[in-house]
Every structure is written in structure tokens, then in C-alpha cells.
Amino acid sequence: MRILLLLLFTIMAFCPMHAQSLKDFFLKMPQEVCPSLSEYNKLEIVDNQKNGKAMQTRNLFSKFAYMETLTDNYAHLKLSSNSKKEMKLLPLNNGGHIIMVISTVDADSISDSSISFYDTKWIPLNSTDYIDEPVSDRFRSISVAIETDELTITTSEPIALRTDGSNKPAETAAPVSKTYRWSREQNHFNNTDL
């Protein structure tokens, strides 16, 4: 009996107790990352999913927020009619993970996104350690593919008003898209277009 107990304790010591999913990290997400959601809002979204209900909640501004997708490594949260957040749990070469958050605001069919990285305790990380995408004054639309961990970043010039008095936007350069793929070995997004 002693040998059996000793063997059981040894196995438990070397096996992870519970692999955390993005759901677990979403529940622990600080309010600074998503100011419109309270602790209650996050719990309600996850409880609704467990109970087979629509993953929605009335946020701190009394508007509905919808979790469109919530899996072990991806979340797509619609915060309002013109703002959303995508979260992706990215694997590291040491067996750990980081959390990538893409925040997007849409206005007049133009999207502007920002990207942030956090460790699993939601401590902000330096984005340039994980992707070589320079900050620019152009609008950027960023999206991530759920299955392949590929980012697509599409940039476009800011809207300029015409000087001829019309309300139509001035001509702008065609949008440019770049694709980046996450490399677990390098802990970095690499541009696949190079």
C-alpha cells in the first residue's frame, strides 16, 4: 500500500494539475485591459456558456457585450457596435504561454487596431519582443486566424478631407496587407511575406 501511495504522489508531482485555458485567464483579466467589463460581467459570460445560453452581459455602460467565440486558446468579444477584442493564448518554447490582445475600433468602415501582449498574470510585455511591426500614423486592421496563429495586418492611410469643399474623403493609397505566423521556437511572429 505504501508503494502505491508513493507512486501516486510521484505521478502527481510531475504532472500538471490543470492546464489553464483562455477562459481561466479571461476570468482573471484586470479591468484595465477591458474597462467596460466588471468581474460579474466576465463570470456571467462564462456561466452562460456553461449553461448553453448566449454569451452576453450588460456591461458597465448598460450596453450589451457579446462573447462571439470562447475556446481554450481564443476569444472574440464584441464590446459594442464599433469595438471588439480578440484574445489568443500563444505557446512559448519553454512550455509556458503569453496572451495576445487585439483591440479594434470601427468607424465609417475603417478599422483601427492595436496589439498588446501579457504574461499569464496579465503583466504587460513589450510588444516589439514578439512582433516587428512598427508603430505608424496609418490605420491598421489586425486579425488573427484561430487555428493557424497567423496575424493579418492591413494598413491604410489616414482619411484626408478634400480641400474643394465636398464632404467626400480624398483619394487614399490602396491598403497593404502583411501576414505574420507565430513561431513557438522563436517566441515571435514572423512576416511570411518576406
C-alpha angles and dihedrals in degrees: 000000000000091000091051092051092046090051091049093051091048092052091048091050093056099040122077110249097221129351105229118231131203087263089064092048092045090057090052094044110129117241090242089070092053109013096183094061124076127200088262092053092054092047091049092053093050093043090051090054091050090051095047094249130132108285096237138125138178104250129215090277090055091249125123119258118196129203100212095182131013119173135151092278108016139053131181112193122185105204098178140340090285107028136064143163129216119197126193129184107219123198120233127211091247092060094260130107142228128207120234117200122193114194117195133185120191123204127167091347092306120115126206117191136182128195129215135177129211136180117239090272089057094251108152116249130203106269093209089064088066107032135022098219113134120224110248140172090245123103113258129199111198126188134168128215109233099217103033103038089231121151122209115199117189118188129194135177119263116266113262122197120236116254092214092080097254121127094228117111116253119253112281134195118267114269116261122215129202127186124214127188123205114242113203090192092056098030087228144104110245124202107246092195093071 
